[in-house]
Amino acid sequence: MVVKIVNLVLARIDDRLIHGQVATAWVRVTGANKIIIVDDMVAQDMFISKVLRMAAPPRIKVEILDIKGAIAALTNYAESQDKVLLLAKTPMTMLELIQGGVEIKELNIGGMGAGPGRKQVYKNISASQDEKEVLRKIIELGTDVHIKIVPDDDKINIKNYL
């Protein structure tokens, strides 16, 4: 079963989750009034969850869910009037959502920092071989995946860098 989130205004991979660009530019441009963060570890960390909620702009609802909880909860958004900005730290989380039935037609990659096993793909986007494979799989499943760090940037097709 595929769950279509009627008002999914942005699905974004950004390992910083809520920060200045998301809290100001992306919320404004998309008109989002709800941010859903999907991350198993963050969902269990009350301190980080509180910090992320405080980083969101006033009047923006924030939900922080693990992957299984997000798949279940997003089913309820099929009829919601909320304009949802969906955030995850990694491509694997987005793939699990898609494989769990959440329809993500377009996926924005905004920040995947350097780290062990990762190589720079484009500016502040780094990925491991496994992450590149996951991105290829997401594309194969029919999602348009692009890099767009800030709203004013042009979309850059990730296929060119995999």
Phi and psi in radians as a Rosetta constraint file:
Dihedral C 1 N 2 CA 2 C 2 CIRCULARHARMONIC -1.784 0.35
Dihedral N 2 CA 2 C 2 N 3 CIRCULARHARMONIC 2.264 0.35
Dihedral C 2 N 3 CA 3 C 3 CIRCULARHARMONIC -1.763 0.35
Dihedral N 3 CA 3 C 3 N 4 CIRCULARHARMONIC 2.036 0.35
Dihedral C 3 N 4 CA 4 C 4 CIRCULARHARMONIC -1.625 0.35
Dihedral N 4 CA 4 C 4 N 5 CIRCULARHARMONIC 2.139 0.35
Dihedral C 4 N 5 CA 5 C 5 CIRCULARHARMONIC -1.552 0.35
Dihedral N 5 CA 5 C 5 N 6 CIRCULARHARMONIC 1.875 0.35
Dihedral C 5 N 6 CA 6 C 6 CIRCULARHARMONIC -0.926 0.35
Dihedral N 6 CA 6 C 6 N 7 CIRCULARHARMONIC -0.799 0.35
Dihedral C 6 N 7 CA 7 C 7 CIRCULARHARMONIC -1.947 0.35
Dihedral N 7 CA 7 C 7 N 8 CIRCULARHARMONIC 0.769 0.35
Dihedral C 7 N 8 CA 8 C 8 CIRCULARHARMONIC -1.354 0.35
Dihedral N 8 CA 8 C 8 N 9 CIRCULARHARMONIC 1.859 0.35
Dihedral C 8 N 9 CA 9 C 9 CIRCULARHARMONIC -1.607 0.35
Dihedral N 9 CA 9 C 9 N 10 CIRCULARHARMONIC -0.332 0.35
Dihedral C 9 N 10 CA 10 C 10 CIRCULARHARMONIC -2.888 0.35
Dihedral N 10 CA 10 C 10 N 11 CIRCULARHARMONIC 2.266 0.35
Dihedral C 10 N 11 CA 11 C 11 CIRCULARHARMONIC -1.965 0.35
Dihedral N 11 CA 11 C 11 N 12 CIRCULARHARMONIC 2.165 0.35
Dihedral C 11 N 12 CA 12 C 12 CIRCULARHARMONIC -2.410 0.35
Dihedral N 12 CA 12 C 12 N 13 CIRCULARHARMONIC 2.385 0.35
Dihedral C 12 N 13 CA 13 C 13 CIRCULARHARMONIC -1.668 0.35
Dihedral N 13 CA 13 C 13 N 14 CIRCULARHARMONIC 2.109 0.35
Dihedral C 13 N 14 CA 14 C 14 CIRCULARHARMONIC -2.689 0.35
Dihedral N 14 CA 14 C 14 N 15 CIRCULARHARMONIC 1.926 0.35
Dihedral C 14 N 15 CA 15 C 15 CIRCULARHARMONIC -1.184 0.35
Dihedral N 15 CA 15 C 15 N 16 CIRCULARHARMONIC -0.158 0.35
Dihedral C 15 N 16 CA 16 C 16 CIRCULARHARMONIC -1.616 0.35
Dihedral N 16 CA 16 C 16 N 17 CIRCULARHARMONIC -0.143 0.35
Dihedral C 16 N 17 CA 17 C 17 CIRCULARHARMONIC 0.990 0.35
Dihedral N 17 CA 17 C 17 N 18 CIRCULARHARMONIC -2.001 0.35
Dihedral C 17 N 18 CA 18 C 18 CIRCULARHARMONIC -1.552 0.35
Dihedral N 18 CA 18 C 18 N 19 CIRCULARHARMONIC 2.105 0.35
Dihedral C 18 N 19 CA 19 C 19 CIRCULARHARMONIC -2.619 0.35
Dihedral N 19 CA 19 C 19 N 20 CIRCULARHARMONIC -3.014 0.35
Dihedral C 19 N 20 CA 20 C 20 CIRCULARHARMONIC -0.877 0.35
Dihedral N 20 CA 20 C 20 N 21 CIRCULARHARMONIC -0.885 0.35
Dihedral C 20 N 21 CA 21 C 21 CIRCULARHARMONIC -1.099 0.35
Dihedral N 21 CA 21 C 21 N 22 CIRCULARHARMONIC -0.749 0.35
Dihedral C 21 N 22 CA 22 C 22 CIRCULARHARMONIC -1.219 0.35
Dihedral N 22 CA 22 C 22 N 23 CIRCULARHARMONIC -0.803 0.35
Dihedral C 22 N 23 CA 23 C 23 CIRCULARHARMONIC -1.177 0.35
Dihedral N 23 CA 23 C 23 N 24 CIRCULARHARMONIC -0.464 0.35
Dihedral C 23 N 24 CA 24 C 24 CIRCULARHARMONIC -1.941 0.35
Dihedral N 24 CA 24 C 24 N 25 CIRCULARHARMONIC -1.231 0.35
Dihedral C 24 N 25 CA 25 C 25 CIRCULARHARMONIC -1.108 0.35
Dihedral N 25 CA 25 C 25 N 26 CIRCULARHARMONIC -0.914 0.35
Dihedral C 25 N 26 CA 26 C 26 CIRCULARHARMONIC -1.203 0.35
Dihedral N 26 CA 26 C 26 N 27 CIRCULARHARMONIC -0.670 0.35
Dihedral C 26 N 27 CA 27 C 27 CIRCULARHARMONIC -1.111 0.35
Dihedral N 27 CA 27 C 27 N 28 CIRCULARHARMONIC -0.764 0.35
Dihedral C 27 N 28 CA 28 C 28 CIRCULARHARMONIC -1.123 0.35
Dihedral N 28 CA 28 C 28 N 29 CIRCULARHARMONIC -0.868 0.35
Dihedral C 28 N 29 CA 29 C 29 CIRCULARHARMONIC -1.128 0.35
Dihedral N 29 CA 29 C 29 N 30 CIRCULARHARMONIC -0.673 0.35
Dihedral C 29 N 30 CA 30 C 30 CIRCULARHARMONIC -1.510 0.35
Dihedral N 30 CA 30 C 30 N 31 CIRCULARHARMONIC -0.337 0.35
Dihedral C 30 N 31 CA 31 C 31 CIRCULARHARMONIC 1.294 0.35
Dihedral N 31 CA 31 C 31 N 32 CIRCULARHARMONIC 0.307 0.35
Dihedral C 31 N 32 CA 32 C 32 CIRCULARHARMONIC -1.053 0.35
Dihedral N 32 CA 32 C 32 N 33 CIRCULARHARMONIC 2.462 0.35
Dihedral C 32 N 33 CA 33 C 33 CIRCULARHARMONIC -2.120 0.35
Dihedral N 33 CA 33 C 33 N 34 CIRCULARHARMONIC 0.063 0.35
Dihedral C 33 N 34 CA 34 C 34 CIRCULARHARMONIC -2.543 0.35
Dihedral N 34 CA 34 C 34 N 35 CIRCULARHARMONIC 2.348 0.35
Dihedral C 34 N 35 CA 35 C 35 CIRCULARHARMONIC -1.983 0.35
Dihedral N 35 CA 35 C 35 N 36 CIRCULARHARMONIC 2.219 0.35
Dihedral C 35 N 36 CA 36 C 36 CIRCULARHARMONIC -1.976 0.35
Dihedral N 36 CA 36 C 36 N 37 CIRCULARHARMONIC 2.051 0.35
Dihedral C 36 N 37 CA 37 C 37 CIRCULARHARMONIC -1.716 0.35
Dihedral N 37 CA 37 C 37 N 38 CIRCULARHARMONIC 2.279 0.35
Dihedral C 37 N 38 CA 38 C 38 CIRCULARHARMONIC -2.053 0.35
Dihedral N 38 CA 38 C 38 N 39 CIRCULARHARMONIC 1.975 0.35
Dihedral C 38 N 39 CA 39 C 39 CIRCULARHARMONIC -2.888 0.35
Dihedral N 39 CA 39 C 39 N 40 CIRCULARHARMONIC 2.134 0.35
Dihedral C 39 N 40 CA 40 C 40 CIRCULARHARMONIC -1.048 0.35
Dihedral N 40 CA 40 C 40 N 41 CIRCULARHARMONIC -0.771 0.35
Dihedral C 40 N 41 CA 41 C 41 CIRCULARHARMONIC -1.269 0.35
Dihedral N 41 CA 41 C 41 N 42 CIRCULARHARMONIC -0.758 0.35
Dihedral C 41 N 42 CA 42 C 42 CIRCULARHARMONIC -1.114 0.35
Dihedral N 42 CA 42 C 42 N 43 CIRCULARHARMONIC -0.654 0.35
Dihedral C 42 N 43 CA 43 C 43 CIRCULARHARMONIC -1.076 0.35
Dihedral N 43 CA 43 C 43 N 44 CIRCULARHARMONIC -0.436 0.35
Dihedral C 43 N 44 CA 44 C 44 CIRCULARHARMONIC -1.648 0.35
Dihedral N 44 CA 44 C 44 N 45 CIRCULARHARMONIC -0.151 0.35
Dihedral C 44 N 45 CA 45 C 45 CIRCULARHARMONIC -1.786 0.35
Dihedral N 45 CA 45 C 45 N 46 CIRCULARHARMONIC 1.756 0.35
Dihedral C 45 N 46 CA 46 C 46 CIRCULARHARMONIC -1.093 0.35
Dihedral N 46 CA 46 C 46 N 47 CIRCULARHARMONIC -0.643 0.35
Dihedral C 46 N 47 CA 47 C 47 CIRCULARHARMONIC -1.144 0.35
Dihedral N 47 CA 47 C 47 N 48 CIRCULARHARMONIC -0.904 0.35
Dihedral C 47 N 48 CA 48 C 48 CIRCULARHARMONIC -1.086 0.35
Dihedral N 48 CA 48 C 48 N 49 CIRCULARHARMONIC -0.695 0.35
Dihedral C 48 N 49 CA 49 C 49 CIRCULARHARMONIC -1.045 0.35
Dihedral N 49 CA 49 C 49 N 50 CIRCULARHARMONIC -0.734 0.35
Dihedral C 49 N 50 CA 50 C 50 CIRCULARHARMONIC -1.136 0.35
Dihedral N 50 CA 50 C 50 N 51 CIRCULARHARMONIC -0.737 0.35
Dihedral C 50 N 51 CA 51 C 51 CIRCULARHARMONIC -1.078 0.35
Dihedral N 51 CA 51 C 51 N 52 CIRCULARHARMONIC -0.770 0.35
Dihedral C 51 N 52 CA 52 C 52 CIRCULARHARMONIC -1.117 0.35
Dihedral N 52 CA 52 C 52 N 53 CIRCULARHARMONIC -0.707 0.35
Dihedral C 52 N 53 CA 53 C 53 CIRCULARHARMONIC -1.105 0.35
Dihedral N 53 CA 53 C 53 N 54 CIRCULARHARMONIC -0.670 0.35
Dihedral C 53 N 54 CA 54 C 54 CIRCULARHARMONIC -1.213 0.35
Dihedral N 54 CA 54 C 54 N 55 CIRCULARHARMONIC -0.459 0.35
Dihedral C 54 N 55 CA 55 C 55 CIRCULARHARMONIC -1.345 0.35
Dihedral N 55 CA 55 C 55 N 56 CIRCULARHARMONIC -0.303 0.35
Dihedral C 55 N 56 CA 56 C 56 CIRCULARHARMONIC -1.292 0.35
Dihedral N 56 CA 56 C 56 N 57 CIRCULARHARMONIC 2.606 0.35
Dihedral C 56 N 57 CA 57 C 57 CIRCULARHARMONIC -1.080 0.35
Dihedral N 57 CA 57 C 57 N 58 CIRCULARHARMONIC 2.701 0.35
Dihedral C 57 N 58 CA 58 C 58 CIRCULARHARMONIC -0.987 0.35
Dihedral N 58 CA 58 C 58 N 59 CIRCULARHARMONIC 2.604 0.35
Dihedral C 58 N 59 CA 59 C 59 CIRCULARHARMONIC 1.237 0.35
Dihedral N 59 CA 59 C 59 N 60 CIRCULARHARMONIC 0.080 0.35
Dihedral C 59 N 60 CA 60 C 60 CIRCULARHARMONIC -1.746 0.35
Dihedral N 60 CA 60 C 60 N 61 CIRCULARHARMONIC 2.098 0.35
Dihedral C 60 N 61 CA 61 C 61 CIRCULARHARMONIC -1.317 0.35
Dihedral N 61 CA 61 C 61 N 62 CIRCULARHARMONIC 2.454 0.35
Dihedral C 61 N 62 CA 62 C 62 CIRCULARHARMONIC -2.209 0.35
Dihedral N 62 CA 62 C 62 N 63 CIRCULARHARMONIC 2.238 0.35
Dihedral C 62 N 63 CA 63 C 63 CIRCULARHARMONIC -2.086 0.35
Dihedral N 63 CA 63 C 63 N 64 CIRCULARHARMONIC 2.392 0.35
Dihedral C 63 N 64 CA 64 C 64 CIRCULARHARMONIC -2.136 0.35
Dihedral N 64 CA 64 C 64 N 65 CIRCULARHARMONIC 2.039 0.35
Dihedral C 64 N 65 CA 65 C 65 CIRCULARHARMONIC -2.286 0.35
Dihedral N 65 CA 65 C 65 N 66 CIRCULARHARMONIC 2.655 0.35
Dihedral C 65 N 66 CA 66 C 66 CIRCULARHARMONIC -1.358 0.35
Dihedral N 66 CA 66 C 66 N 67 CIRCULARHARMONIC 3.022 0.35
Dihedral C 66 N 67 CA 67 C 67 CIRCULARHARMONIC -1.083 0.35
Dihedral N 67 CA 67 C 67 N 68 CIRCULARHARMONIC -0.865 0.35
Dihedral C 67 N 68 CA 68 C 68 CIRCULARHARMONIC -1.081 0.35
Dihedral N 68 CA 68 C 68 N 69 CIRCULARHARMONIC -0.732 0.35
Dihedral C 68 N 69 CA 69 C 69 CIRCULARHARMONIC -1.129 0.35
Dihedral N 69 CA 69 C 69 N 70 CIRCULARHARMONIC -0.638 0.35
Dihedral C 69 N 70 CA 70 C 70 CIRCULARHARMONIC -1.172 0.35
Dihedral N 70 CA 70 C 70 N 71 CIRCULARHARMONIC -0.740 0.35
Dihedral C 70 N 71 CA 71 C 71 CIRCULARHARMONIC -1.047 0.35
Dihedral N 71 CA 71 C 71 N 72 CIRCULARHARMONIC -0.782 0.35
Dihedral C 71 N 72 CA 72 C 72 CIRCULARHARMONIC -1.140 0.35
Dihedral N 72 CA 72 C 72 N 73 CIRCULARHARMONIC -0.810 0.35
Dihedral C 72 N 73 CA 73 C 73 CIRCULARHARMONIC -1.175 0.35
Dihedral N 73 CA 73 C 73 N 74 CIRCULARHARMONIC -0.670 0.35
Dihedral C 73 N 74 CA 74 C 74 CIRCULARHARMONIC -1.150 0.35
Dihedral N 74 CA 74 C 74 N 75 CIRCULARHARMONIC -0.388 0.35
Dihedral C 74 N 75 CA 75 C 75 CIRCULARHARMONIC -1.023 0.35
Dihedral N 75 CA 75 C 75 N 76 CIRCULARHARMONIC -0.620 0.35
Dihedral C 75 N 76 CA 76 C 76 CIRCULARHARMONIC -1.295 0.35
Dihedral N 76 CA 76 C 76 N 77 CIRCULARHARMONIC -0.235 0.35
Dihedral C 76 N 77 CA 77 C 77 CIRCULARHARMONIC -1.553 0.35
Dihedral N 77 CA 77 C 77 N 78 CIRCULARHARMONIC -0.005 0.35
Dihedral C 77 N 78 CA 78 C 78 CIRCULARHARMONIC -1.013 0.35
Dihedral N 78 CA 78 C 78 N 79 CIRCULARHARMONIC -0.566 0.35
Dihedral C 78 N 79 CA 79 C 79 CIRCULARHARMONIC -1.952 0.35
Dihedral N 79 CA 79 C 79 N 80 CIRCULARHARMONIC 0.072 0.35
Dihedral C 79 N 80 CA 80 C 80 CIRCULARHARMONIC -1.222 0.35
Dihedral N 80 CA 80 C 80 N 81 CIRCULARHARMONIC 2.595 0.35
Dihedral C 80 N 81 CA 81 C 81 CIRCULARHARMONIC -1.581 0.35
Dihedral N 81 CA 81 C 81 N 82 CIRCULARHARMONIC -0.143 0.35
Dihedral C 81 N 82 CA 82 C 82 CIRCULARHARMONIC -1.081 0.35
Dihedral N 82 CA 82 C 82 N 83 CIRCULARHARMONIC 2.475 0.35
Dihedral C 82 N 83 CA 83 C 83 CIRCULARHARMONIC -1.670 0.35
Dihedral N 83 CA 83 C 83 N 84 CIRCULARHARMONIC 1.893 0.35
Dihedral C 83 N 84 CA 84 C 84 CIRCULARHARMONIC -1.696 0.35
Dihedral N 84 CA 84 C 84 N 85 CIRCULARHARMONIC 2.257 0.35
Dihedral C 84 N 85 CA 85 C 85 CIRCULARHARMONIC -1.853 0.35
Dihedral N 85 CA 85 C 85 N 86 CIRCULARHARMONIC 2.009 0.35
Dihedral C 85 N 86 CA 86 C 86 CIRCULARHARMONIC -1.737 0.35
Dihedral N 86 CA 86 C 86 N 87 CIRCULARHARMONIC 2.165 0.35
Dihedral C 86 N 87 CA 87 C 87 CIRCULARHARMONIC -2.124 0.35
Dihedral N 87 CA 87 C 87 N 88 CIRCULARHARMONIC 2.436 0.35
Dihedral C 87 N 88 CA 88 C 88 CIRCULARHARMONIC -2.521 0.35
Dihedral N 88 CA 88 C 88 N 89 CIRCULARHARMONIC 2.721 0.35
Dihedral C 88 N 89 CA 89 C 89 CIRCULARHARMONIC -1.400 0.35
Dihedral N 89 CA 89 C 89 N 90 CIRCULARHARMONIC -0.517 0.35
Dihedral C 89 N 90 CA 90 C 90 CIRCULARHARMONIC -2.309 0.35
Dihedral N 90 CA 90 C 90 N 91 CIRCULARHARMONIC 2.728 0.35
Dihedral C 90 N 91 CA 91 C 91 CIRCULARHARMONIC -1.082 0.35
Dihedral N 91 CA 91 C 91 N 92 CIRCULARHARMONIC -0.596 0.35
Dihedral C 91 N 92 CA 92 C 92 CIRCULARHARMONIC -1.058 0.35
Dihedral N 92 CA 92 C 92 N 93 CIRCULARHARMONIC -0.687 0.35
Dihedral C 92 N 93 CA 93 C 93 CIRCULARHARMONIC -1.074 0.35
Dihedral N 93 CA 93 C 93 N 94 CIRCULARHARMONIC -0.786 0.35
Dihedral C 93 N 94 CA 94 C 94 CIRCULARHARMONIC -1.111 0.35
Dihedral N 94 CA 94 C 94 N 95 CIRCULARHARMONIC -0.698 0.35
Dihedral C 94 N 95 CA 95 C 95 CIRCULARHARMONIC -1.082 0.35
Dihedral N 95 CA 95 C 95 N 96 CIRCULARHARMONIC -0.757 0.35
Dihedral C 95 N 96 CA 96 C 96 CIRCULARHARMONIC -1.094 0.35
Dihedral N 96 CA 96 C 96 N 97 CIRCULARHARMONIC -0.660 0.35
Dihedral C 96 N 97 CA 97 C 97 CIRCULARHARMONIC -1.094 0.35
Dihedral N 97 CA 97 C 97 N 98 CIRCULARHARMONIC -0.812 0.35
Dihedral C 97 N 98 CA 98 C 98 CIRCULARHARMONIC -1.089 0.35
Dihedral N 98 CA 98 C 98 N 99 CIRCULARHARMONIC -0.814 0.35
Dihedral C 98 N 99 CA 99 C 99 CIRCULARHARMONIC -1.159 0.35
Dihedral N 99 CA 99 C 99 N 100 CIRCULARHARMONIC -0.400 0.35
Dihedral C 99 N 100 CA 100 C 100 CIRCULARHARMONIC -1.453 0.35
Dihedral N 100 CA 100 C 100 N 101 CIRCULARHARMONIC -0.016 0.35
Dihedral C 100 N 101 CA 101 C 101 CIRCULARHARMONIC 1.870 0.35
Dihedral N 101 CA 101 C 101 N 102 CIRCULARHARMONIC 0.047 0.35
Dihedral C 101 N 102 CA 102 C 102 CIRCULARHARMONIC -1.452 0.35
Dihedral N 102 CA 102 C 102 N 103 CIRCULARHARMONIC 2.156 0.35
Dihedral C 102 N 103 CA 103 C 103 CIRCULARHARMONIC -1.393 0.35
Dihedral N 103 CA 103 C 103 N 104 CIRCULARHARMONIC 2.072 0.35
Dihedral C 103 N 104 CA 104 C 104 CIRCULARHARMONIC -2.196 0.35
Dihedral N 104 CA 104 C 104 N 105 CIRCULARHARMONIC 1.778 0.35
Dihedral C 104 N 105 CA 105 C 105 CIRCULARHARMONIC -1.316 0.35
Dihedral N 105 CA 105 C 105 N 106 CIRCULARHARMONIC -0.590 0.35
Dihedral C 105 N 106 CA 106 C 106 CIRCULARHARMONIC -2.376 0.35
Dihedral N 106 CA 106 C 106 N 107 CIRCULARHARMONIC 2.335 0.35
Dihedral C 106 N 107 CA 107 C 107 CIRCULARHARMONIC -2.209 0.35
Dihedral N 107 CA 107 C 107 N 108 CIRCULARHARMONIC 2.188 0.35
Dihedral C 107 N 108 CA 108 C 108 CIRCULARHARMONIC -1.735 0.35
Dihedral N 108 CA 108 C 108 N 109 CIRCULARHARMONIC 2.272 0.35
Dihedral C 108 N 109 CA 109 C 109 CIRCULARHARMONIC -1.821 0.35
Dihedral N 109 CA 109 C 109 N 110 CIRCULARHARMONIC 2.062 0.35
Dihedral C 109 N 110 CA 110 C 110 CIRCULARHARMONIC -2.025 0.35
Dihedral N 110 CA 110 C 110 N 111 CIRCULARHARMONIC -0.379 0.35
Dihedral C 110 N 111 CA 111 C 111 CIRCULARHARMONIC -2.948 0.35
Dihedral N 111 CA 111 C 111 N 112 CIRCULARHARMONIC 1.986 0.35
Dihedral C 111 N 112 CA 112 C 112 CIRCULARHARMONIC -2.358 0.35
Dihedral N 112 CA 112 C 112 N 113 CIRCULARHARMONIC 1.735 0.35
Dihedral C 112 N 113 CA 113 C 113 CIRCULARHARMONIC -1.247 0.35
Dihedral N 113 CA 113 C 113 N 114 CIRCULARHARMONIC 2.928 0.35
Dihedral C 113 N 114 CA 114 C 114 CIRCULARHARMONIC -1.157 0.35
Dihedral N 114 CA 114 C 114 N 115 CIRCULARHARMONIC 2.706 0.35
Dihedral C 114 N 115 CA 115 C 115 CIRCULARHARMONIC -3.118 0.35
Dihedral N 115 CA 115 C 115 N 116 CIRCULARHARMONIC 3.083 0.35
Dihedral C 115 N 116 CA 116 C 116 CIRCULARHARMONIC -0.994 0.35
Dihedral N 116 CA 116 C 116 N 117 CIRCULARHARMONIC 2.261 0.35
Dihedral C 116 N 117 CA 117 C 117 CIRCULARHARMONIC 1.413 0.35
Dihedral N 117 CA 117 C 117 N 118 CIRCULARHARMONIC -0.036 0.35
Dihedral C 117 N 118 CA 118 C 118 CIRCULARHARMONIC -1.822 0.35
Dihedral N 118 CA 118 C 118 N 119 CIRCULARHARMONIC 2.510 0.35
Dihedral C 118 N 119 CA 119 C 119 CIRCULARHARMONIC -2.118 0.35
Dihedral N 119 CA 119 C 119 N 120 CIRCULARHARMONIC 2.572 0.35
Dihedral C 119 N 120 CA 120 C 120 CIRCULARHARMONIC -1.090 0.35
Dihedral N 120 CA 120 C 120 N 121 CIRCULARHARMONIC 2.298 0.35
Dihedral C 120 N 121 CA 121 C 121 CIRCULARHARMONIC -1.815 0.35
Dihedral N 121 CA 121 C 121 N 122 CIRCULARHARMONIC -0.788 0.35
Dihedral C 121 N 122 CA 122 C 122 CIRCULARHARMONIC -2.857 0.35
Dihedral N 122 CA 122 C 122 N 123 CIRCULARHARMONIC 2.154 0.35
Dihedral C 122 N 123 CA 123 C 123 CIRCULARHARMONIC 0.698 0.35
Dihedral N 123 CA 123 C 123 N 124 CIRCULARHARMONIC -1.942 0.35
Dihedral C 123 N 124 CA 124 C 124 CIRCULARHARMONIC -1.622 0.35
Dihedral N 124 CA 124 C 124 N 125 CIRCULARHARMONIC 0.367 0.35
Dihedral C 124 N 125 CA 125 C 125 CIRCULARHARMONIC -1.891 0.35
Dihedral N 125 CA 125 C 125 N 126 CIRCULARHARMONIC 2.044 0.35
Dihedral C 125 N 126 CA 126 C 126 CIRCULARHARMONIC -2.173 0.35
Dihedral N 126 CA 126 C 126 N 127 CIRCULARHARMONIC 2.616 0.35
Dihedral C 126 N 127 CA 127 C 127 CIRCULARHARMONIC -2.612 0.35
Dihedral N 127 CA 127 C 127 N 128 CIRCULARHARMONIC 2.587 0.35
Dihedral C 127 N 128 CA 128 C 128 CIRCULARHARMONIC -1.456 0.35
Dihedral N 128 CA 128 C 128 N 129 CIRCULARHARMONIC 2.982 0.35
Dihedral C 128 N 129 CA 129 C 129 CIRCULARHARMONIC -1.060 0.35
Dihedral N 129 CA 129 C 129 N 130 CIRCULARHARMONIC -0.719 0.35
Dihedral C 129 N 130 CA 130 C 130 CIRCULARHARMONIC -1.084 0.35
Dihedral N 130 CA 130 C 130 N 131 CIRCULARHARMONIC -0.738 0.35
Dihedral C 130 N 131 CA 131 C 131 CIRCULARHARMONIC -1.145 0.35
Dihedral N 131 CA 131 C 131 N 132 CIRCULARHARMONIC -0.643 0.35
Dihedral C 131 N 132 CA 132 C 132 CIRCULARHARMONIC -1.106 0.35
Dihedral N 132 CA 132 C 132 N 133 CIRCULARHARMONIC -0.711 0.35
Dihedral C 132 N 133 CA 133 C 133 CIRCULARHARMONIC -1.101 0.35
Dihedral N 133 CA 133 C 133 N 134 CIRCULARHARMONIC -0.714 0.35
Dihedral C 133 N 134 CA 134 C 134 CIRCULARHARMONIC -1.109 0.35
Dihedral N 134 CA 134 C 134 N 135 CIRCULARHARMONIC -0.746 0.35
Dihedral C 134 N 135 CA 135 C 135 CIRCULARHARMONIC -1.087 0.35
Dihedral N 135 CA 135 C 135 N 136 CIRCULARHARMONIC -0.705 0.35
Dihedral C 135 N 136 CA 136 C 136 CIRCULARHARMONIC -1.059 0.35
Dihedral N 136 CA 136 C 136 N 137 CIRCULARHARMONIC -0.729 0.35
Dihedral C 136 N 137 CA 137 C 137 CIRCULARHARMONIC -1.111 0.35
Dihedral N 137 CA 137 C 137 N 138 CIRCULARHARMONIC -0.750 0.35
Dihedral C 137 N 138 CA 138 C 138 CIRCULARHARMONIC -1.029 0.35
Dihedral N 138 CA 138 C 138 N 139 CIRCULARHARMONIC -0.742 0.35
Dihedral C 138 N 139 CA 139 C 139 CIRCULARHARMONIC -1.110 0.35
Dihedral N 139 CA 139 C 139 N 140 CIRCULARHARMONIC -0.776 0.35
Dihedral C 139 N 140 CA 140 C 140 CIRCULARHARMONIC -1.030 0.35
Dihedral N 140 CA 140 C 140 N 141 CIRCULARHARMONIC -0.550 0.35
Dihedral C 140 N 141 CA 141 C 141 CIRCULARHARMONIC -1.397 0.35
Dihedral N 141 CA 141 C 141 N 142 CIRCULARHARMONIC 0.007 0.35
Dihedral C 141 N 142 CA 142 C 142 CIRCULARHARMONIC 1.802 0.35
Dihedral N 142 CA 142 C 142 N 143 CIRCULARHARMONIC 0.170 0.35
Dihedral C 142 N 143 CA 143 C 143 CIRCULARHARMONIC -1.621 0.35
Dihedral N 143 CA 143 C 143 N 144 CIRCULARHARMONIC 2.342 0.35
Dihedral C 143 N 144 CA 144 C 144 CIRCULARHARMONIC -1.382 0.35
Dihedral N 144 CA 144 C 144 N 145 CIRCULARHARMONIC 2.029 0.35
Dihedral C 144 N 145 CA 145 C 145 CIRCULARHARMONIC -1.966 0.35
Dihedral N 145 CA 145 C 145 N 146 CIRCULARHARMONIC 2.199 0.35
Dihedral C 145 N 146 CA 146 C 146 CIRCULARHARMONIC -2.488 0.35
Dihedral N 146 CA 146 C 146 N 147 CIRCULARHARMONIC 2.799 0.35
Dihedral C 146 N 147 CA 147 C 147 CIRCULARHARMONIC -1.672 0.35
Dihedral N 147 CA 147 C 147 N 148 CIRCULARHARMONIC 2.294 0.35
Dihedral C 147 N 148 CA 148 C 148 CIRCULARHARMONIC -2.755 0.35
Dihedral N 148 CA 148 C 148 N 149 CIRCULARHARMONIC 1.682 0.35
Dihedral C 148 N 149 CA 149 C 149 CIRCULARHARMONIC -1.221 0.35
Dihedral N 149 CA 149 C 149 N 150 CIRCULARHARMONIC -0.818 0.35
Dihedral C 149 N 150 CA 150 C 150 CIRCULARHARMONIC -2.193 0.35
Dihedral N 150 CA 150 C 150 N 151 CIRCULARHARMONIC 2.750 0.35
Dihedral C 150 N 151 CA 151 C 151 CIRCULARHARMONIC -0.980 0.35
Dihedral N 151 CA 151 C 151 N 152 CIRCULARHARMONIC -0.550 0.35
Dihedral C 151 N 152 CA 152 C 152 CIRCULARHARMONIC -1.357 0.35
Dihedral N 152 CA 152 C 152 N 153 CIRCULARHARMONIC -0.225 0.35
Dihedral C 152 N 153 CA 153 C 153 CIRCULARHARMONIC -1.205 0.35
Dihedral N 153 CA 153 C 153 N 154 CIRCULARHARMONIC 2.679 0.35
Dihedral C 153 N 154 CA 154 C 154 CIRCULARHARMONIC -1.321 0.35
Dihedral N 154 CA 154 C 154 N 155 CIRCULARHARMONIC 2.631 0.35
Dihedral C 154 N 155 CA 155 C 155 CIRCULARHARMONIC -1.222 0.35
Dihedral N 155 CA 155 C 155 N 156 CIRCULARHARMONIC 2.381 0.35
Dihedral C 155 N 156 CA 156 C 156 CIRCULARHARMONIC -2.085 0.35
Dihedral N 156 CA 156 C 156 N 157 CIRCULARHARMONIC 2.083 0.35
Dihedral C 156 N 157 CA 157 C 157 CIRCULARHARMONIC -1.138 0.35
Dihedral N 157 CA 157 C 157 N 158 CIRCULARHARMONIC 2.180 0.35
Dihedral C 157 N 158 CA 158 C 158 CIRCULARHARMONIC -1.143 0.35
Dihedral N 158 CA 158 C 158 N 159 CIRCULARHARMONIC -0.417 0.35
Dihedral C 158 N 159 CA 159 C 159 CIRCULARHARMONIC -0.941 0.35
Dihedral N 159 CA 159 C 159 N 160 CIRCULARHARMONIC -0.587 0.35
Dihedral C 159 N 160 CA 160 C 160 CIRCULARHARMONIC -1.133 0.35
Dihedral N 160 CA 160 C 160 N 161 CIRCULARHARMONIC -0.259 0.35
Dihedral C 160 N 161 CA 161 C 161 CIRCULARHARMONIC -2.086 0.35
Dihedral N 161 CA 161 C 161 N 162 CIRCULARHARMONIC 0.061 0.35
